[in-house]
């Protein structure tokens, strides 16, 4: 049976990322010393780096804008599929009424 995922406070995550960024130690070493998975720490470091990159780029999308863009693209793709189905149905019924 798999373990229930642990939820760490944001302060702990921030301190762990700062420790990786400020020290010459590897992510695996820091993770072992904190008693967490190195993959978990890698995820936190990557998220922090992406946030930092977005903050330094004034034209970058915020997380909320990016999430909305992703949602709208998914919705747009579904609407294209729906329109294609309706177009084919209209063509089919137009042929049927001509007989």
C-alpha positions in Angstrom: 0.0 0.0 0.0 1.4 3.4 -0.9 2.1 6.0 1.7 -0.1 9.0 2.0 1.8 12.0 0.5 3.1 14.4 3.1 2.2 18.1 3.0 5.0 20.4 3.9 4.5 24.0 5.0 5.5 26.6 2.4 8.2 28.0 4.8 9.9 24.6 4.9 9.8 24.4 1.1 11.3 27.9 0.7 14.0 27.2 3.2 14.9 23.9 1.5 15.1 25.7 -1.9 17.2 28.4 -0.4 19.6 25.8 1.1 20.0 24.2 -2.4 20.5 27.6 -4.1 22.9 29.0 -1.5 25.1 26.0 -0.8 27.5 24.0 -2.9 25.7 20.8 -1.9 23.7 18.8 -4.4 19.9 18.5 -4.3 20.2 14.8 -3.2 22.5 15.7 -0.3 20.2 18.5 0.9 17.2 16.2 0.5 18.8 13.4 2.5 19.8 15.9 5.3 16.2 17.1 5.5 14.7 13.7 5.3 12.7 14.2 2.1 12.8 12.7 -1.3 15.3 14.2 -3.7 12.6 14.2 -6.4 10.3 16.2 -4.2 13.1 18.8 -3.6 13.8 18.9 -7.3 10.2 19.7 -8.0 10.3 22.6 -5.4 13.6 23.9 -6.9 12.1 23.8 -10.4 9.0 25.6 -9.4 11.0 28.3 -7.6 13.2 28.8 -10.7 10.2 29.1 -13.0 8.7 31.7 -10.6 12.0 33.6 -10.5 12.2 33.5 -14.3 8.6 34.8 -14.7 9.3 37.5 -12.2 12.3 38.7 -14.0 10.5 38.8 -17.4 7.9 41.6 -17.5 6.2 40.0 -20.5 5.8 36.6 -19.0 2.3 35.4 -18.0 1.4 35.0 -14.4 0.4 31.6 -13.1 -3.2 32.5 -13.1 -3.0 33.8 -16.7 -1.1 30.7 -17.8 -3.8 28.4 -16.2 -6.5 30.4 -17.9 -4.8 30.2 -21.2 -4.4 26.5 -20.8 -8.1 26.1 -20.0 -9.1 28.3 -22.9 -7.0 26.3 -25.3 -8.5 23.1 -24.1 -12.0 24.5 -24.5 -11.2 25.8 -28.0 -9.9 22.4 -29.1 -13.2 20.8 -27.8 -15.2 23.4 -29.6 -13.4 22.7 -32.9 -14.3 19.0 -32.5 -17.9 19.9 -31.8 -18.0 22.2 -34.8 -16.6 19.5 -37.1 -19.2 17.0 -35.8 -22.0 19.5 -36.5 -20.6 20.3 -39.9 -20.6 16.6 -40.9 -24.1 16.1 -39.4 -25.4 19.1 -41.4 -23.9 17.7 -44.6 -25.3 14.3 -43.9 -28.9 15.6 -43.3 -28.6 17.9 -46.3 -27.9 14.9 -48.5 -30.7 12.9 -46.9 -33.3 15.7 -47.6 -32.2 15.9 -51.3 -33.3 12.2 -51.9 
